[in-house]
Amino acid sequence: MSDFCPSVNAPNVLPLASAKVNVELNSGLHEYEFGFVNPARYSLGYTCVAQHDDPDSAHNADDNIATFKIFADAQNVLVTADQDSVQNFPVN
């Protein structure tokens, strides 16, 4: 995840995971899913430039890609062991 952000200053933290938003074929809804995150409270953010993140290459702040912007976020999203957690984001 270091290609998202190589370092931050406290109280900020580095990203832990990313997930692609997919269109569910039957409902037409946009959905995302994270797997294998530890039970805890998390902050989530939604961006529209994730297609520029190539997991096979490292990016840095000098790369000439689209400007990163969080369009929606959620704080204190609770993940509980052996349960699905749901966090919806507004669609604009």
N, C-alpha and C positions, 0 to 999 in steps of 0.2 A: 504494500500500500504506500510505499515511500514515494512512488511517482505521483500520488495525489498531492502530497505535501511532505518534503523531506524532514522538516522539524517545525515545532511550534513552541511558544512560550506559555507557561502556566498562566491562567487556569485552563487554557485550551488543550485539547488532546488530538492526537493523530486519528485519521479514519481507521476503522476496524474492518469494515467490509463494504462491498458494493454489490448492487443487484440491478439487473436489466429489467425494465418495465416491458411486459409483453401483453398483447391483446388476447384475451381468452376467446377462443373461437365460438363457443356456444352463446355466451352472454354479450360479447363485444366489449366487456369491461377491461380496463387496463389493470394489470396485476403485477406484483413483484413478490419475491420471496427470498429470505435469507436462510441459510442452513447453518447449523452448528455454531451458534453463538451462545455463550454462557448465560445462565440466568442472571439478570441484573436490570438496571434502568439505563436506557439509551436515548440519545438524541438522534433523530433522523432528518435528512434533508433530501429534497427532490430537485434535480437539475436536468436541463435538456441538452447538455453538452457531453454526456458520458460516452457517446459514440466515438469521441476522440481518444478515449482511454484504451490503449492497446496493451493488454496484459503481458504481452511478450516483449515490450520495450519500456524503458524508463523515461519518464518525462521530467522536465524541470521547469522552473519559472521563466526561463528564457525561450522556451519553445513557442513557436508562433501558431497557436491553436486558438479556437474560439474562447472568449472570455468566460471564465467560470462564474456562474451565478446560481445561488440557491433561490428557487421559485417558491418553495413552501418548506416549512420545517415543523417538527414536533419534538417536544421535550418530555423527559421522564416516561418514555414508552417502556412499560414493564414486560420483560420476557421471563416467563415462569417455566421451569423444567417440565417436560412432557405435555405441554399445552401449546396450542396455536395462539399467537398474539396478533391482533389486528390493529393496524393504523392506516386510516384513509387520509388522502390528501385532496384538497379542492381541485376541481378541474375548471380551468378558465379558458 
